[in-house]
Each structure stands twice: as structure tokens, then as C-alpha cells.
Amino acid sequence: MGGPGSLGRESAFLLAVLVSTMVLTPTVAINVYTDRVVHGTVGSHIRLSCSFWSKEWISDDISLTWHFQPEYSRDSISIFHYAKGQPYIDDVGAFKERIEWIGNARWKDGSIIIHNLDYTDNGTFTCDVKNPPDIVGKSSQVTLYVFENVPTRYGVVLGAVIGGVLLVALVVVALAYLIRYCWLRRQATLQRRLSAMEKGRLRLGKDSSKRGRQPPVLYAMLDHSRLTKSASEKKSKGGLGDSRKDKK
């Protein structure tokens, strides 16, 4: 049997193994996603979307919490909590009877709706999700801006940007087609010119060959005419000589 010293060494060894296991075993993290900024108008409602991703199966122990930090304040309060399959809504604070749970934890959706918006709702909303054993992860924040009327500048800027991009794309496509059309037309023109030049060369070759053949024939005709003329002249001279002899 071991003494107290051996028991102490065994306890120290088990503690070291436990600590090393906790330190070396990688922790599975859960990822949470929300919008960065949303805008609303006084008296309307806004949807605060929250989705998450976890490697583990969604268990009954999953919990989801929404926190709110008012504008120009450092304090954060819990306004919504979901646990054990049940939503728990703030019934005493500034969001009393104004929060609606529209999410579904099984579908990894933790979205809520805030009704009857007011200027006091300006601030940062934080969505935090725990899905044991995925309990380590970074929460996600969305900032809400409430206006009397939805500012048109955001829509105008967005529309201008989209319109500018589409216009540039159309101009580029039009230029590409125009360049291609001009190139094809120029190629066709050059092809026609080359064809015409080739036909002209062929015609010139035929004409030159014909002209090269004509002089010998002409010379032969001239020589024949000269011979005929000389022969006729000799005959005429001979005839005159005979007539003169007869007269004598």
C-alpha cells in the first residue's frame, strides 16, 4: 500500500492531466451574424436579424440573448432572452410590449422585431448565442438609427452608385460592339478592295497577253501586203516590157 506521499503524487498527476487536457483541447467557437446598420422611422417597426452557425447539433440547452446599449451611454441592458425553447421578453423596460420573437433556434435564426420605434431606440443591439458545448464565440452588433422620415440620401446615393455602375457597364458593352462592328466593316472593305485589285490584275494580264500576240500577226499581214504589192508591181513592169517588144 502506498503512503500519503504516493496519494499526493497521484493527485498532482491527475490535476496536471486535467489542466493539460483543458489547455490543449481546441475550443469549438460559435459564429453569430447580424446587419451592421439598420434605419427606421418613428412609429414604424424594424426587424433585427440574427443568425448563427455551430458545428454542434442544436440542443435544447441553446440560449440566445439580445442586449441594448442606448446612444451616448456605456450601460447595456438585456431586452430579450431565449432559453429552453421559450422566449422571455422584457415586460418592464423601455421595450415593454414592443418586442416580437420571429426567430427559430432550430433553423439557427434569432431575429426579433421592435414595434413603434422612437428616438430613444437609437443605439447598439447585440445578439449573443450559446449552444453547449459551443459556448465560446464572439457576439454580433447592429446599430439602429431612428429618423422622422427615412433619409433619402441613402437611397439616392445607393441608386446613383448602382446607376453609375450600370451606365459604365452599358457604355463598355456598347463600345465593344462598336469597335467590333468597325473592325468587321473595315475588314470587309479591305477584302473587297483586295478582290477588286486581284480582278484588275487578272484583266491587265489578259489584256497584255492579247496585245503581245497582236504585233506578229500585224507584221505578217504587213509583210504579206508588201509581197503582194511587189509582185503586182513586177507583173505590171513585165507587162509593159512585153508590150513594148510587141510594138517593135
C-alpha positions, 0 to 999 in steps of 0.5 A: 500500500502506498503512503500519503506521499504516493496519494499526493503524487497521484493527485498532482498527476491527475490535476496536471492531466486535467489542466493539460487536457483543458489547455490543449483541447481546441475550443469549438467557437460559435459564429453569430451574424447580424446587419451592421446598420439598420434605419427606421422611422418613428412609429414604424417597426424594424426587424433585427436579424440574427443568425448563427452557425455551430458545428454542434447539433442544436440542443435544447440547452441553446440560449440566445440573448439580445442586449441594448446599449442606448446612444451616448451611454456605456450601460447595456441592458438585456431586452430579450432572452431565449432559453429552453425553447421559450422566449422571455421578453422584457415586460418592464423596460423601455421595450415593454410590449414592443418586442416580437420573437420571429426567430427559430433556434432550430433553423439557427435564426434569432431575429426579433422585431421592435414595434413603434420605434422612437428616438430613444431606440437609437443605439447598439443591439447585440445578439449573443448565442450559446449552444453547449458545448459551443459556448465560446464565440464572439457576439454580433452588433447592429446599430439602429438609427431612428429618423422622422422620415427615412433619409433619402440620401441613402437611397439616392446615393445607393441608386446613383452608385448602382446607376453609375455602375450600370451606365459604365457597364452599358457604355463598355458593352456598347463600345465593344460592339462598336469597335467590333462592328468597325473592325468587321466593316473595315475588314470587309472593305479591305477584302473587297478592295483586295478582290477588286485589285486581284480582278484588275490584275487578272484583266491587265494580264489578259489584256497584255497577253492579247496585245503581245500576240497582236504585233506578229500577226500585224507584221505578217499581214504587213509583210504579206501586203508588201509581197503582194504589192511587189509582185503586182508591181513586177507583173505590171513592169513585165507587162509593159516590157512585153508590150513594148517588144510587141510594138517593135 
